[in-house]
Amino acid sequence: MSAFSKSLKELRVHFCQTSPASNGLRQFVASNYTAVKAANPNLPILIREAKGAEARVFARFEHGQEKKIVLDGLSAKEIEQKFTALVK
């Protein structure tokens, strides 16, 4: 993973620890978090796990603009594509 847009101010990742619908997002976070954080060391990345939570990512940009993507039931590869589009 490379550095994200400078206008990106925060990432919030929500998912369920046990739900099959969150499986792809759990795999994506486990395999990519270290590389994302290394490429963006000053970007706050908040990981929130909650029973029954919908798999989703929120990106907060300059001027309070926020975007959300829902990732329930997607594979780690599909999530990577959607995630990359969100943070560019």
C-alpha positions in Angstrom: 0.0 0.0 0.0 1.2 3.5 -0.8 0.6 6.8 0.9 -2.9 8.1 0.8 -4.3 11.5 -0.3 -3.1 14.3 1.9 -6.7 15.4 2.3 -7.5 12.1 4.2 -7.5 12.9 8.0 -8.8 9.7 9.6 -9.9 6.1 8.9 -12.4 4.2 11.0 -12.8 0.4 10.4 -15.8 -1.4 11.9 -16.4 -5.1 11.9 -17.7 -8.1 13.8 -15.1 -10.4 15.4 -17.0 -13.6 14.5 -19.5 -12.8 11.7 -18.9 -14.5 8.3 -19.9 -11.2 6.6 -16.9 -9.5 8.2 -14.4 -12.2 7.3 -13.0 -10.5 4.3 -12.5 -7.2 6.2 -10.8 -9.0 9.1 -8.4 -10.7 6.6 -7.8 -7.4 4.8 -6.9 -5.6 8.1 -4.7 -8.5 9.4 -2.7 -8.6 6.2 -2.5 -4.8 5.3 -2.6 -2.8 8.5 1.2 -2.8 9.0 1.9 -1.6 5.5 -0.8 1.0 5.5 0.4 2.4 8.9 4.0 2.4 7.7 3.1 4.3 4.5 0.9 6.8 6.5 2.5 7.1 9.9 0.6 10.3 11.0 -2.9 9.1 9.9 -5.2 8.0 12.7 -6.5 4.5 11.9 -9.2 3.4 14.3 -10.2 -0.3 14.4 -13.5 -1.0 16.1 -14.7 -4.6 16.7 -18.3 -5.1 18.0 -20.5 -8.2 18.0 -22.9 -8.0 15.0 -21.3 -4.8 13.5 -21.6 -4.3 9.8 -18.3 -4.5 8.0 -17.6 -0.9 6.9 -14.9 1.8 6.6 -15.3 5.5 7.1 -12.9 8.0 5.7 -12.8 11.5 7.0 -11.3 14.2 4.7 -10.6 17.9 5.0 -13.5 20.2 5.8 -15.4 17.4 7.6 -16.3 15.5 4.5 -16.9 11.9 5.2 -17.3 8.8 3.0 -18.5 5.4 4.0 -18.2 2.0 2.2 -20.1 -1.1 3.3 -18.0 -4.3 2.9 -20.3 -7.0 4.2 -19.7 -10.4 2.5 -16.8 -9.2 0.3 -13.5 -11.0 -0.1 -10.2 -9.4 1.0 -9.4 -8.8 -2.7 -12.7 -7.1 -3.4 -12.2 -5.0 -0.2 -8.7 -3.9 -1.4 -10.2 -2.6 -4.6 -13.0 -0.6 -2.9 -10.6 0.6 -0.1 -8.1 1.9 -2.7 -10.8 3.8 -4.5 -12.0 5.3 -1.2 -8.7 6.7 0.0 -7.4 8.2 -3.3 
